[in-house]
Amino acid sequence: MARTIVITGGTRGIGSALARERLRRGDAVVAVARDAALGRRFVEEGGDRAGFIAADLSTVAGTREVAAELADRHPVIDALVLGAHSMRPGRHVTAEGLEATFALYYLSRHVLLHALAEPLTRADRAVTINLSGAGMTAGRIHWDDLQLTRGYSATKANLQAGRANDLLGVAFAEEHPGISTVAYNPGFVDTRPYTGMARPYRALAELAAAVAAAAPERAATALSALIDEPPPGPFAARKRRGSGNRPIDTTGPTYDPGTARRLDAATRDLLAGLDAVSR
Ligand SMILES: NC(=O)c1ccc[n+]([C@@H]2O[C@H](COP(=O)([O-])OP(=O)(O)OC[C@H]3O[C@@H](n4cnc5c(N)ncnc54)[C@H](OP(=O)(O)O)[C@@H]3O)[C@@H](O)[C@H]2O)c1
């Protein structure tokens, strides 16, 4: 049966390969990203079942607008794949005053998931897949400085957001047990060029990708299997292995429910603070 799949970051890299794979299988696919020209090409090539929403998900306001448009156009959403991400070599602050990696890589995913819980709940076997570094234990939540105003590094910001995404899955699944929530690590996938990386690292990463990374189509096949057959239970973590997936142990501190609830509460406070300022 044709399903409705929403993919943030569905115009490049892993998201693009998955979007095309799902169109081939007969689903309706909506990609969300900034580059309108790439979006137009996706719709032209994809035909009637391909949709695109141009948006910058690094602001809460922009993310909420996308969520409202999606919920309005699609009363039932079968799969929400969260893949929008961009690397930045230095600390950047969004128009809403938030550190950009935190805002895009974690906060927009929190906002979208919760805002789309209703259309997801209406689906037969809804699944949400959060593409991140699931299973990694490096990095931590900087509770006293979530915006990393002190000692910033791109690695620190990405690792914090990665751990936050793991915890997001746990807290969301607790609140919405009827939706299958998956924290996902696609492994090393060749999505060159790495335009957001600082120069020496970029050259090294691109060399490594040429030698060792998997083609995005492999990751798309693995992700597609999770859309077709969501893992049992409200929450699971998976890592790509070849064109398939292996389970990640979720019993350790990375997925601790108490820590997940704490981050969820801190995130809601932060969002409420932004709302108070914009009123
Ligand atoms: N590739 C890997 O080896 C690897 C490994 C582990 C985890 N992951 C995770 O997998 C996901 C996808 O990675 P990828 O390598 O496929 O990424 P990618 O090729 O860089 O694609 C990123 C996508 O996100 C969109 N995007 C970037 N900034 C955005 C913004 N502010 N608002 C809306 N959309 C935005 C981009 O389109 P626009 O630029 O047009 O906005 C693009 O469609 C990421 O979450 C990444 O952390 C990847």
Ligand as a Chemical Component Dictionary entry (heavy atoms), coordinates in Angstrom:
data_LIG
# 
_chem_comp.id                   LIG 
_chem_comp.type                 NON-POLYMER 
_chem_comp.pdbx_formal_charge   0 
_chem_comp.three_letter_code    LIG 
# 
loop_
_chem_comp_atom.comp_id 
_chem_comp_atom.atom_id 
_chem_comp_atom.alt_atom_id 
_chem_comp_atom.type_symbol 
_chem_comp_atom.charge 
_chem_comp_atom.model_Cartn_x 
_chem_comp_atom.model_Cartn_y 
_chem_comp_atom.model_Cartn_z 
_chem_comp_atom.pdbx_ordinal 
LIG N1  N1  N 0  27.004 10.661 5.813  1  
LIG C1  C1  C 0  27.456 10.000 6.879  2  
LIG O1  O1  O 0  28.513 9.349  6.848  3  
LIG C2  C2  C 0  26.671 10.056 8.162  4  
LIG C3  C3  C 0  27.161 9.355  9.271  5  
LIG C4  C4  C 0  26.453 9.386  10.480 6  
LIG C5  C5  C 0  25.276 10.118 10.552 7  
LIG N2  N2  N 1  24.816 10.791 9.469  8  
LIG C6  C6  C 0  23.576 11.579 9.596  9  
LIG O2  O2  O 0  22.698 11.329 8.510  10 
LIG C7  C7  C 0  21.979 12.528 8.191  11 
LIG C8  C8  C 0  22.122 12.811 6.691  12 
LIG O3  O3  O 0  23.499 12.964 6.422  13 
LIG P1  P1  P 0  24.032 13.207 4.918  14 
LIG O4  O4  O 0  25.485 12.932 4.973  15 
LIG O5  O5  O -1 23.166 12.499 3.965  16 
LIG O6  O6  O 0  23.828 14.787 4.813  17 
LIG P2  P2  P 0  23.982 15.741 3.516  18 
LIG O7  O7  O 0  24.338 14.982 2.306  19 
LIG O8  O8  O 0  24.853 16.867 3.941  20 
LIG O9  O9  O 0  22.486 16.303 3.336  21 
LIG C9  C9  C 0  21.938 17.106 4.323  22 
LIG C10 C10 C 0  20.537 17.516 3.924  23 
LIG O10 O10 O 0  20.034 18.426 4.919  24 
LIG C11 C11 C 0  19.536 19.613 4.271  25 
LIG N3  N3  N 0  19.776 20.750 5.178  26 
LIG C12 C12 C 0  20.960 21.244 5.616  27 
LIG N4  N4  N 0  20.762 22.322 6.389  28 
LIG C13 C13 C 0  19.421 22.528 6.448  29 
LIG C14 C14 C 0  18.602 23.501 7.067  30 
LIG N5  N5  N 0  19.125 24.498 7.806  31 
LIG N6  N6  N 0  17.266 23.425 6.917  32 
LIG C15 C15 C 0  16.713 22.430 6.156  33 
LIG N7  N7  N 0  17.441 21.474 5.543  34 
LIG C16 C16 C 0  18.784 21.527 5.685  35 
LIG C17 C17 C 0  20.368 19.718 2.987  36 
LIG O11 O11 O 0  19.736 20.487 1.974  37 
LIG P3  P3  P 0  19.978 22.080 1.838  38 
LIG O12 O12 O 0  21.440 22.318 1.954  39 
LIG O13 O13 O 0  19.366 22.445 0.533  40 
LIG O14 O14 O 0  19.214 22.694 2.977  41 
LIG C18 C18 C 0  20.443 18.252 2.578  42 
LIG O15 O15 O 0  19.266 17.865 1.912  43 
LIG C19 C19 C 0  22.536 13.627 9.105  44 
LIG O16 O16 O 0  21.688 13.803 10.193 45 
LIG C20 C20 C 0  23.856 13.082 9.549  46 
LIG O17 O17 O 0  24.203 13.543 10.846 47 
LIG C21 C21 C 0  25.482 10.786 8.271  48 
# 
loop_
_chem_comp_bond.comp_id 
_chem_comp_bond.atom_id_1 
_chem_comp_bond.atom_id_2 
_chem_comp_bond.value_order 
_chem_comp_bond.pdbx_ordinal 
LIG N1  C1  SING 1  
LIG C1  O1  DOUB 2  
LIG C1  C2  SING 3  
LIG C2  C3  SING 4  
LIG C2  C21 DOUB 5  
LIG C3  C4  DOUB 6  
LIG C4  C5  SING 7  
LIG C5  N2  DOUB 8  
LIG N2  C6  SING 9  
LIG N2  C21 SING 10 
LIG C6  O2  SING 11 
LIG C6  C20 SING 12 
LIG O2  C7  SING 13 
LIG C7  C8  SING 14 
LIG C7  C19 SING 15 
LIG C8  O3  SING 16 
LIG O3  P1  SING 17 
LIG P1  O4  DOUB 18 
LIG P1  O5  SING 19 
LIG P1  O6  SING 20 
LIG O6  P2  SING 21 
LIG P2  O7  DOUB 22 
LIG P2  O8  SING 23 
LIG P2  O9  SING 24 
LIG O9  C9  SING 25 
LIG C9  C10 SING 26 
LIG C10 O10 SING 27 
LIG C10 C18 SING 28 
LIG O10 C11 SING 29 
LIG C11 N3  SING 30 
LIG C11 C17 SING 31 
LIG N3  C12 SING 32 
LIG N3  C16 SING 33 
LIG C12 N4  DOUB 34 
LIG N4  C13 SING 35 
LIG C13 C14 SING 36 
LIG C13 C16 DOUB 37 
LIG C14 N5  SING 38 
LIG C14 N6  DOUB 39 
LIG N6  C15 SING 40 
LIG C15 N7  DOUB 41 
LIG N7  C16 SING 42 
LIG C17 O11 SING 43 
LIG C17 C18 SING 44 
LIG O11 P3  SING 45 
LIG P3  O12 DOUB 46 
LIG P3  O13 SING 47 
LIG P3  O14 SING 48 
LIG C18 O15 SING 49 
LIG C19 O16 SING 50 
LIG C19 C20 SING 51 
LIG C20 O17 SING 52 
# 
